[in-house]
Amino acid sequence: MTELSFTYIFTTIFYGVLGFGMFLLSLWVMERLTPFSIEKKITEENNIALGIIVGAVVISLGLIYASVVS
């Protein structure tokens, strides 16, 4: 088994933070592009359909960013 070097640890942390930042930016853009508040619709109005759509978007963004970063 090879030893983990500082370079591997640093690149893993760097790409993890980069992917998380891109993910948060995408959610922020999605919130800004809709004419209504996604958070309000899901939490206060209990819009299950919108929650499912946002969940699907989150999963797809995670898969896309995971493949881009790796």
N, C-alpha and C positions, 0 to 999 in steps of 0.2 A: 504494500500500500504506500502510495507516495504521500509526501508531506504537503499540506496546504500552504501555499506561499501567500504573502501579503497581497500580491497582485490579484490572485483569484478571489480572495475575500473582498478586496476593494472593488473589483469589477462587479461582483455579485451585489454588493450593497448599492453601488452606483446605479446599476440597471434596475434594481428593485425600486429605488427612490424615483428614478426617471419614469418608469412605468406607472407608478402610483400617481405621480404628478400629472402625467398625460391623462390618466383616468379621471382625476379630479377636474382637470380642465375640460374634458369632454362632458362631464356631468353638468358643469357650470354653463357651458355653451348650450346644452340641451335645455336647461332651465331658462336661459335668456331667450331662446328662439321660440318657445311656446308662449301663446298669448295669455296663459293662465299660470298660476303657481302650481307646479307639480306636487310639491310637498303638501300644500293646502288641500289639493284635490284628493290625495291619497289618505292623509291623516284625518282631516276634519270631515270630508264628504264621503269617506270610505269607498272610493272609486276603485274597485277590485280590478277592473279591466285595465285601467291605467297602471296600476301596480304590477300587473303581469307584463305589460309592455315594457315598463321601465326595467323590470327584472331581466327580461330577455335582452334588452339593450346592454345592461350591465354585464351579462354573461358574454355576449358577443364582443363587447369592447375588451373584456378581459382576455378572451381567446386571441383577438387580433393583436393586442399589445404583448401578450406572452410570446406569440410567434415572431413579432417584430424585434423584441428585445433579445431573444435567444439566438 
